[in-house]
Each structure stands twice: as C-alpha cells, then as structure tokens.
C-alpha cells in the first residue's frame, strides 16, 4: 500500500512539474509601459482597432493617442480593404483581405446631417476615402475611425465643365495630407484642378496639351456616339455606361517621379494625363469600336493595367492587359481560368475593378446576379468570394474601392 502511495505521489509531483513547465511566467500586456504597449497594438491587424475601446480604459485611450498614431504610421504596409458599393448606398461594408471576411463599418461612419442624399464613394488613397455628393461637393472619410471632413465647394466655372475623372493622392509620410484631382473639359480641351488639404483650397485650373494624335477610330469627342448591332441583335452604343461610383473612376500612378492619372474616355479608350508635364495622351483602342465588351482600368504593383471581359466563339474570357511602350500594343499578362470565365457567357456582365498592391478586385454584375472575384497577381490565384449576407439577404455589389485601413490618417 505504501508503495502504491509513493507511486501516486510521484505521478502527482511529475504532473505538477509538467504544468508549471508549460505555464511558465505569465505575460500581461498591462505590465508594458504605454510606449511599448502602443507599439505592440500598432502591429496588430487593423480590425483590432474596433476592439480597443472594449478592453479597458487604458486601451481606449490608446485609440486617440498621438504617439499611437505615430507608431501606426511606421507600419509601411497594411493589407487592403475593399469598400463595397451597391445601388442602395445604405451600408458601409468592406472585405478585409487580411482576415478574408466581410465587415460592417456602419457603427463607425456617419454622414453629416446636412446631406439628404447619400454621397457616393469615388476615390481613395492610403487610409482615406473621397465621397461625392449629389450637388458635386466632396467629403473625405477615414472609415476606420469614422472621422469626416467636408471640402469647400469649387468655383462655379469648374462645376459647369464636363467632369471626366476624380483621383486622390495621400502622402505616405504624412497620411493626413491629401489632394483631390479633377480632370475636366471637353476633349481635346482638357484641364485639371487640385484641392490641397494642407491649404484647404482649390488651386487654379491647369490646361492640358494633347501629346500625339489619336487615330480616327479611337477618338470620339463629346456627344458623338456610334450605334451598331451586337451578335444577339441588340442595338449597342459605343459610349461607356458606368455605375455611379465608377463614372469618374481613375487610377493615379507615380511614373519616374511624375503623377499620371489614367481613366476611360466616354468611348472606352484609355487616357493618360501627366500632371507634371501638363499633357494627356489617348492610347490605341483595345478592341475595334463595334466589339461589345466590358473594360476597366486598375493600378496593380505600381502599374496601369486593363481588365477586359469579352465573348468570342461561344465562350467568355476575362483577361488582364498591359500596354507595351516598346511595341505600342496591348499585351496579355494574366487570364482567368476558362472554367471560371465561361460562366459569364451570355449573362451580359459588366465589370468594375479596383487594384491595390498585388491584388485586383473584380465586381461582375448584371441585372440578374453579381459575383466578386479577387485575383492575386503575385501567385496567379483567382478566388471567387462568398456572398455577403445582411439580415439574411445577399448583397448585390456593383463596384468596389480599395484603401488601406490606417488609424493614423486624420481629416
């Protein structure tokens, strides 16, 4: 009996020693000093920012701490979020690429009461998103923190001109400093106008000079529209039909230290505006003018790319193209697997795309359905995302806008 008791005692001591070895000294974030705590929290995924206020009073104070914002600004890159746009504009829903899930930001973002109609997201840069109101004014949001700034209205002269593109630029060094760029006018008399947040004013309009001559096939000025019959016998117009959030869509890219804005003209050609040289150039048409296809311009890995959905020989293809300056032609750089793209055949899908870092986000929608695909160029991976359900009903998104969730970006 005594031997059995010794064995039991020995087992008990062994188990206790193992538990102590596994447990070790406890590590508590509360024991960190404020500076180190803020550095640790700044490295967490951006979605954890929502939970800071619910942990304790000390963590709640971190969210508004200036030193915490400085620590966040030292994180060079965050995984992008994609702000989804639907016809109702009644929800603030994003797709978080770091956690691969949908998130609602309704509790964070509030439209100023002075606006009866819901503004439409039109551009983004860094951690800020620009919205346009029905009256043509602009609001800038940080959707992560809920902060908002209403920009002063532009001059009446600028508002009376045709608006082609809206672009946004924020400084990586000073994330709260941003510029809104408008491309205005009637081709070939284009101009641009800039709002500078540091001075809170709109700068004077700058005229653009056309660089090179557009071919007669690619250039369609103003209201000149050509109609043709599609293979299905439908009458198709050559002017672009864009969703409201993509009507003024553009991408801004730094090329050799110069800012270049790319956007689609009314006829579907790609137009490049070099803000430093004050010139614009119209690229060769991607497909003949009588072809029916859907096209969008994106920025990916610091380059301008074109995404095209077209139908040919009883199937559909979705491909990514890049313009080669050497050969002066479009070259394919990626293609959706045929097994995926074939499902688009005959559905009259329209694509609206956005890019951030190595990812291209594609919203393919028609009157009957919508699908959302994420393409990672780094690994050549195409993934269709699951549906987003709100109150048991699937949301039908028509477009998306990419941004980096950054707590330190203030307006």
Steps between C-alpha positions, in 0.01 A plus 500: 500500500781740591669420170182584315471829688860588408426429135190717512692775673775474239248531218342797670835677532581424135165635379542816705851554363372459143222752558745752643734446205220561250360799684825686570498865596180676394529785245249781532469794264390709797854472637645679197569871517279722285753550220568128459130414525420742218773350283364149556141604426602689185632174352167318541260463205298814435174331600628479859465880514124452548560296815737738677223694672333186634804355680572754772527872564874498431460337160214736417734794545751340259260542206528879517863520613731704276795269573283200402426669167873559451565131568229406247655727236824301528319190372596533135223283359165365613289239326238680288130526567245527221203731557199349328244707310141402423200681355353592839813653657349416840783288641872547565634152428861409430685182411803457726777322307704430815220304669320401178155604622231766464472781754235761568621850583157653556573560868812696409391723213234771504396729214470867602137594560518783243487247214159347429627281214762237565841598356676257269858376552707604199870476596736391776864522599680364803250486786262765362194466275350787298123527452311722256161646585208550263586872489857431388673569832746264664534328838811318621463214750722277706264202510702333775466784750182662366659845466366716216585827330289697256703681235422857396304518174682563175442801278185518283717492186648163594160352580356598161764303308477133413663289772697201370697365795554538874828387654640518852854507634617479861858525619653180646708722731208722608188277473267786600620714209308434178410643161185461289561530125222565247540456123258735323408634159407376158761315296738622370469795742565316825616652829559394859431660836643407842374535855789517749403399856799679654366834374132398492454668161442410136790599278455673166407292200791376285455427129631176350668475160429195283807289439483317168195467277224247564395276215161572344374165630600557861398864539138589552446851628220627718154362421595321178371144545505212253233227514537145369326163521644237732508129415178460699329765287502768770573864420822593682645849550872567504488736799591362843218416741651508850351452845476818707805424715713414196381783276806708586728210587873538440836380627793718600849357456846641565712450188860623513403735782206646306131457577298349215122456509342228286128483425257374237357743248132496406584275206698251710856599413766545768612860555818592690548846655852590611456767767868596508535544124142635467428270207249226417516205264232265367609137466411284199157342527512159661245336269324627185224748572223262391601230752286459811706460817541631855823672602655671802833653598682398820828563679691190605861473618550866404391452138194585293317188385178443308247228586276389212200266494405394147318222317633307202423160344217412740699568817608789720849601605625738768856616441746754638704708256796735515604757242850449361668829414761314294254330264224762547246223553301327774649179640325242715648448848235280665176315425225351711479119468256414217291287737424815704461756221275275289228543763474866395401410145162636393433678830578854372733556793655839570829512691618768740849447635744647748857413591724532802854367543498158323123447512234576240141495626232439235127562535311328219132589498194481280130563550464148637806437718835624627827322570819614669843368404838575651812447288843485664758578231791395721388135501264505196203396715135569414251463787126561492387645832201372696182705504461771761175467695333783689184414696488167319507656153794484260638841400537571129809719467575678173843648574778526757760756605829397659673668794740422783340508846715751689401631846756782475343664192300798628292755312 
